[in-house]
Amino acid sequence: MSLLMDLKFNNIFKIKASFGMIAYLLIAIPPSEGLAQNTAAEPVWGYAITTPRIDPERLFSLPDSDHTFTISQIRNIYAPADWYPQDHPLMPNIVAFGREQEVWACSGCHYPNGKGRPENAGIAGLPETYFVQQLHDFRDGLRKSAQLRKHNTNTMGAISRMMTEDEIQAAAEYFGSMPWTQWIRVIEADTVPKTRISGGMYLRLEGEEAGTEPIGQRIVETPENTEHTELLRDPRSGFIAYVPVGSIAKGESLARNGESRTLQCTICHGENLEGLGFVPGLRGRSPSYVARQLYDFQMGTRQGAFSALMTPVVENLTTEDMLNLSAYVASLPPMEY
């Protein structure tokens, strides 16, 4: 039985939202005077709640980490758990703690190592100029999602409006100091594990619900270890991206030749797609993220100083083209320097 299913239940709980996810945490409250105690078991069926409720005192651990954290410490938006401090430089305050009641810690959603997850973005290794410009675009309402239910895009807008220029620069320098390294395995497949959607991610089903299904025309990016990613936010546990058979080769042809309906990606992103000047590298980045950005550019919801460069690239792309391009760039191993 998985760790997520092996969780203790208490009687009373409260809901706490953090990192764009809903965490159900129990709180121990003494019974009010005059109320009968232990007269009946909770009618669980009456609440229709299936999300595991986690013992707030339980300490979790990860392999090769000297630290233990409770679930509230792991998901604390103003001081999220840092499992492996040795894996990254000393974090500036805005990355490690944010600013109480105003700015969430960058390391919460994007991890201290900047790897991020499919529902947000991997931001390690981005050029500082590009990083700063994106926060300015979020701040100025120029970078939005074409999908109105993509709530964490709005969250980034709110956070960026509260950040000072010094904080933006500190975050840009910190994440830019770490190279982008392998984080996603890309596998071409006709079938994929059955999944559920939670927190903007595809999570593999377990037990009797587990199995496989046709991939169709989609990319399914899922954690290598569901429990480590969903519950513990393990910054060493990466992702698998299942992509349709043949999509990588089709994406490579589009990226390098244009095929009369787009421009070669190599013109701006470099011959090896490792980035060029202020233009970010694409190699090994999340295909879910890349596909969203291509669509946002095409729909005109992502604008800003550099966005005009993408207009002739995306205006004639089909949804399948975006899938193929995303699969191809994600399949490329990051450059070694």
C-alpha positions in Angstrom: 0.0 0.0 0.0 1.4 3.4 -0.9 2.4 6.0 1.6 -0.4 8.3 0.5 -3.0 5.7 1.4 -1.3 4.9 4.7 -2.2 8.1 6.4 -3.8 8.6 9.8 -7.3 10.1 10.1 -8.4 12.5 12.9 -11.8 14.0 13.6 -11.5 17.6 12.6 -9.6 19.3 9.7 -9.1 22.5 8.0 -8.2 23.4 4.5 -5.0 25.2 3.6 -4.1 26.3 0.1 -0.4 26.5 -0.9 1.6 26.2 -4.1 -1.6 26.0 -6.2 -2.5 22.7 -4.4 -5.1 22.0 -1.6 -3.7 20.3 1.4 -6.0 18.9 4.0 -4.5 19.2 7.5 -6.0 18.0 10.7 -5.9 20.1 13.9 -6.5 18.7 17.3 -9.2 20.7 19.1 -10.5 19.9 22.6 -14.2 19.2 22.7 -16.4 22.0 23.9 -17.9 21.6 27.4 -21.3 20.1 27.5 -21.0 18.2 24.3 -21.2 14.4 24.4 -17.9 12.7 23.7 -17.4 9.5 21.7 -21.1 9.0 21.2 -20.8 8.1 17.5 -18.2 7.4 14.8 -17.9 10.0 12.1 -20.3 9.3 9.2 -17.5 9.5 6.6 -19.9 8.9 3.8 -21.8 12.1 4.6 -18.8 14.2 3.8 -17.7 12.6 0.5 -14.1 13.5 1.2 -11.5 11.2 -0.3 -8.4 13.2 0.0 -6.1 11.8 2.7 -5.9 13.8 5.8 -2.4 13.9 7.2 -1.3 13.8 10.8 0.2 17.2 11.3 2.8 15.9 13.8 4.2 13.2 11.5 7.8 13.7 10.4 8.8 12.7 6.9 12.2 12.0 5.6 14.0 11.4 2.2 17.0 9.3 1.4 20.4 10.9 1.9 18.8 13.9 3.7 19.7 14.8 7.2 16.4 16.7 7.7 12.9 15.7 8.7 9.8 17.9 8.1 6.1 17.8 8.9 3.6 18.2 6.0 3.0 21.9 7.0 6.7 22.6 6.9 7.0 21.0 3.5 4.2 23.1 2.1 5.0 26.4 4.0 4.8 29.1 1.3 7.1 31.4 3.4 9.7 28.8 4.4 9.3 25.6 2.4 11.4 22.5 3.3 14.9 22.5 1.9 15.8 18.8 1.9 19.2 19.0 0.3 21.0 22.4 1.1 24.2 21.0 -0.3 22.7 20.7 -3.8 22.5 24.5 -4.4 24.1 27.8 -3.5 23.0 29.8 -0.5 19.5 31.0 -1.3 18.8 34.7 -1.0 15.9 35.5 1.3 13.4 36.1 -1.4 14.0 32.5 -2.7 14.2 30.8 0.7 11.5 32.7 2.6 9.7 35.2 0.3 8.2 38.0 2.3 5.6 37.1 4.9 2.0 37.9 3.8 3.2 39.4 0.5 5.5 37.2 -1.6 5.7 33.5 -1.6 9.2 31.9 -1.5 10.4 31.1 -5.0 11.8 27.8 -3.8 8.3 26.5 -2.8 6.9 26.1 -6.3 10.2 26.0 -8.3 12.3 24.0 -5.7 15.6 25.4 -4.3 17.4 23.9 -7.3 15.1 25.7 -9.7 13.9 22.4 -11.4 10.2 23.1 -11.0 7.4 20.8 -12.0 5.1 20.4 -15.1 2.5 22.8 -13.6 4.9 25.7 -13.4 8.4 26.0 -14.9 12.0 24.9 -14.5 13.8 28.2 -14.0 17.4 27.1 -13.3 19.9 28.2 -16.0 17.8 31.0 -17.5 19.6 34.1 -18.7 19.3 36.8 -16.0 18.0 39.4 -18.6 15.3 37.0 -19.7 14.4 36.1 -16.1 14.0 39.7 -15.1 12.0 40.5 -18.2 9.5 37.7 -17.5 8.8 38.9 -14.0 8.3 42.4 -15.4 5.9 41.0 -18.0 4.0 39.1 -15.2 3.9 42.3 -13.2 2.7 44.5 -16.0 -0.1 42.1 -17.1 1.6 41.2 -20.3 2.1 37.5 -19.6 -1.1 35.5 -19.0 -2.4 32.1 -19.8 -4.8 31.3 -22.6 -6.4 28.8 -20.2 -8.3 30.9 -17.6 -8.2 28.0 -15.2 -4.4 28.1 -15.0 -4.5 29.8 -11.7 -0.8 29.8 -10.9 -0.2 32.1 -13.8 -2.3 34.7 -12.0 -0.5 33.9 -8.8 2.8 34.8 -10.5 1.3 38.1 -11.6 0.3 38.9 -8.0 3.7 37.8 -6.6 5.7 39.8 -9.2 3.7 43.0 -8.4 4.8 42.8 -4.8 8.5 42.1 -5.5 11.1 44.8 -5.4 13.7 45.2 -8.2 16.4 44.1 -5.8 14.4 40.9 -5.0 13.8 40.2 -8.7 17.5 40.7 -9.5 18.5 38.5 -6.6 16.3 35.7 -7.8 17.5 36.1 -11.3 21.1 35.8 -10.3 20.5 32.9 -8.0 18.6 30.7 -10.5 20.8 31.8 -13.3 23.9 30.6 -11.5 22.8 26.9 -11.6 23.0 25.1 -15.0 20.0 23.2 -16.3 20.6 19.5 -15.9 18.7 16.3 -16.8 15.3 16.3 -15.1 12.9 14.7 -17.6 13.1 11.3 -19.4 11.2 11.3 -22.7 9.8 8.0 -23.9 7.9 7.4 -27.1 5.0 5.1 -26.5 1.7 4.0 -27.9 0.2 3.4 -24.4 0.8 5.2 -21.1 -0.1 4.5 -17.5 -3.6 5.5 -16.5 -3.4 8.7 -14.5 -5.4 11.2 -12.4 -5.0 14.9 -12.5 -3.9 16.7 -9.3 -2.3 20.1 -8.9 -1.7 20.5 -12.6 0.1 17.2 -12.9 -0.7 13.7 -14.3 -0.2 11.2 -11.4 -0.2 7.4 -12.0 -3.2 5.5 -10.7 -2.4 2.7 -8.2 -4.1 -0.5 -7.1 -7.2 -1.7 -8.8 -7.4 1.5 -10.9 -3.9 1.1 -12.3 -3.4 0.1 -15.9 -2.6 1.5 -19.3 -4.4 3.4 -22.1 -3.7 4.7 -25.6 -1.6 7.9 -25.5 -3.5 9.5 -28.5 -2.3 13.0 -29.5 -1.0 14.2 -26.1 2.0 14.2 -23.9 1.7 12.7 -20.4 4.3 14.1 -18.1 4.3 12.3 -14.8 6.6 12.0 -11.7 9.1 9.2 -11.5 7.9 8.8 -7.9 4.4 10.1 -7.2 4.7 10.1 -3.5 8.1 11.9 -3.5 6.8 14.6 -5.8 3.1 15.1 -4.8 3.5 14.7 -1.0 7.1 15.4 -0.2 8.2 17.8 -3.0 11.4 15.9 -3.4 13.8 18.1 -5.5 15.8 15.1 -6.6 12.8 13.2 -8.0 12.3 14.0 -11.7 9.7 13.2 -14.3 8.9 10.9 -17.3 7.3 12.5 -20.4 5.5 9.9 -22.5 5.1 11.2 -26.1 3.5 9.7 -29.2 5.7 7.4 -31.4 7.3 9.5 -34.2 6.7 12.8 -32.5 10.4 13.5 -31.7 11.5 13.1 -35.4 8.6 15.3 -36.6 9.5 17.9 -34.0 13.2 17.9 -35.0 12.3 18.4 -38.7 10.1 21.4 -37.7 12.6 22.9 -35.4 15.5 22.6 -37.9 13.7 23.1 -41.2 10.6 25.1 -40.6 8.8 23.1 -43.3 7.3 26.3 -44.8 4.9 27.0 -41.9 7.3 28.2 -39.2 10.8 29.5 -38.7 13.7 27.4 -37.6 14.0 27.4 -33.8 17.8 27.4 -34.2 17.8 31.0 -35.5 17.1 32.5 -32.1 17.7 29.6 -29.6 21.1 28.6 -31.0 22.2 25.9 -33.3 21.9 23.3 -30.5 18.9 25.0 -28.9 21.1 25.7 -25.9 20.1 29.4 -25.8 21.6 32.5 -27.4 22.2 35.7 -25.5 19.0 36.7 -23.7 17.0 33.9 -25.5 16.6 30.9 -23.2 17.7 27.3 -24.0 15.1 24.7 -24.8 17.0 21.5 -24.3 15.5 19.1 -21.8 12.8 21.5 -20.6 9.3 20.4 -19.7 7.3 19.6 -22.8 4.1 20.5 -20.9 5.5 24.0 -20.2 6.8 24.4 -23.8 3.5 23.5 -25.3 1.6 25.9 -23.1 4.0 28.7 -24.0 3.6 28.1 -27.8 -0.1 28.2 -27.4 -0.1 31.3 -25.3 2.1 33.1 -27.9 -0.3 32.0 -30.6 -3.4 33.2 -28.7 -1.7 36.5 -27.9 -2.0 36.1 -24.1 1.8 36.1 -23.7 3.2 39.4 -24.8 6.1 41.6 -23.7 9.4 42.8 -25.0 10.6 39.6 -26.6 7.2 38.1 -27.6 7.1 39.7 -31.1 10.0 37.4 -32.1 7.7 34.4 -31.5 4.8 35.7 -33.7 6.0 34.4 -37.0 7.1 31.2 -35.4 3.7 30.2 -33.9 1.0 31.8 -36.1 0.7 28.8 -38.4 1.4 26.0 -36.0 -1.2 23.3 -35.4 -1.8 21.6 -32.0 0.1 18.6 -33.3 3.0 20.8 -34.4 3.2 22.2 -30.8 3.2 18.6 -29.4 5.9 17.5 -31.8 8.1 20.5 -31.1 7.6 20.1 -27.3 8.5 16.4 -27.5 11.6 17.1 -29.5 13.2 19.8 -27.3 12.3 17.9 -24.1 14.2 14.8 -25.5 17.4 16.7 -25.9 19.9 16.3 -23.1 21.0 19.5 -21.5 24.4 20.8 -22.7 27.4 20.1 -20.5 29.7 23.0 -19.8 
